[in-house]
Amino acid sequence: MKGYPKLLFSYFEWMMALRYLRARRKEGLISVIAWFSLLGIALGVATLIIVMAVMNGFRQELLTRILGINGHLNIYGQTEQIHDFDTISQRIIKVDGVTNVIPIIEGQVMVTAHGVAQGSIVRGIRGKDLKKRKIITNNIKSGTLNSFKGTSAIIIGQRLAEKMKVKIGDQITLISPKGNTTAFGTMPRIQAYNLVATFQIGMYEYDSSFIFMPLPAAQVFFRYPNSINNLEVFVNNPDNAISIGYKISKKLKIGSRIRDWQSVNASFFNAIKVERNVMFLILTLIILVAAFNIISSLIMLVKDKGKDIAILRTLGVGRGSIMRIFFIAGASVGTIGTFIGFFIGISFTNNIESIRQFIQGLTGNDLFAAEIYFLSQLPAVVDPDEVFFVVLMGLSLSFLATLYPAWRATKIEPADALRYE
């Protein structure tokens, strides 16, 4: 065998390895274990790709919506009110990295209509500034932003409108917890507003509890004459919000409180990160268990083929060839399983929303409740680097699993294996 050309010798190793993978009747158990190993690796790789894509989608969708509605930085004054806010905005806009500054009034209210009441957040904002919020302007469900002016117009989320059973032109009553002082005590401020538009950005929290009204109307309702309580700052790179916040603080030279989006939403995104890491570790165990199945099936195959190995050795096949034969046999199972899992994972991820809708229609159950998961659609974003890492991990574990059984095959001595033949 040593005189054979290298190419033919390589073909011989592949031929023997694939022949060992085709089980005969007495080797059926070994074949079943090998098939389960292939299935386990395929499911592990596919599930890992799907889960990582969904977690990435969650983070990106939530980040897009949170930063679309909220500023990257929020500036609050030393007191509850910020006066001369236009002058301050002009000073902030000159800071390197700042792209826009929007004065707003934010407050909590009780909103009621048709006998339904719930707590909501009101944001007073100028019409021209609201129209710059693409996440709002691109997701108007009914009405128009052209009517967003005066002191009696508001727009609300579509889910809130459905809950309140209101439509364009209906009146909605807002009740402020900060009331008016009278001779009979403090009375809550109550004001009715006309609904001029509804929006639906796809995030449950905002679609069901956010209300926008013109800044002059908010100044009257919340009693902020010629003042605001918050400056929203947008920067060119959200990841640089903290450093830009320091620059703004030095520029203003006043005791303003500045909060960046990362600190405001830290617990939220940290929870997603922890869940993502835990899911990665748990699903990696599936691939690891499948790799152990490869080890067990190959050890059984080596034991069953002991006499065949001995005959090959007597015909001149070297230890290296014997090791490569069993390495190819085990690695083939892992490689095929990994790439099957890769194609299943990518295909499932690219059609995940359609699959969810199909299963949801089939079972009649809501598989992705918006009030629980915050989003109205199941997001999935495939990260090529993560997919490459998952495939590489599947292949690596599969290859490592074959080394010990293949090494054991080289230790079989022909004389011992054929002694009783």
Secondary structure, DSSP 8 states (H G I E B T S, - for coil): -TTS-HHHHHHHHHHHHHHHHS--GGGHHHHHHHHHHHHHHHHHHHHHHHHHHHHHHHHHHHHHHHHHHS-SEEEE-SSS-EESHHHHHHHHHTSTTEEEEEEEEEEEEEEEETTEEEEEEEEEE-HHHHTT-HHHHTTEEEE-GGG--SSSEEEEEHHHHHHHT--TT-EEEEEEEEEEEETTEEEEEEEEEEEEEEE--SBHHHHHHEEEEEHHHHHHHTT-TTEESEEEEEES-GGGHHHHHHHHHHHH-S--EEEEHHHHTHHHHHHHHHHHHHHHHHHHHHHHHHHHHHHHHHHHHHHHTHHHHHHHHHTT--HHHHHHHHHHHHHHHHHHHHHHHHHHHHHHHHTHHHHHHHHHHHH-S-SS-HHHHSBSS------HHHHHHHHHHHHHHHHHHHHHHHHHHHT--HHHHTTT-
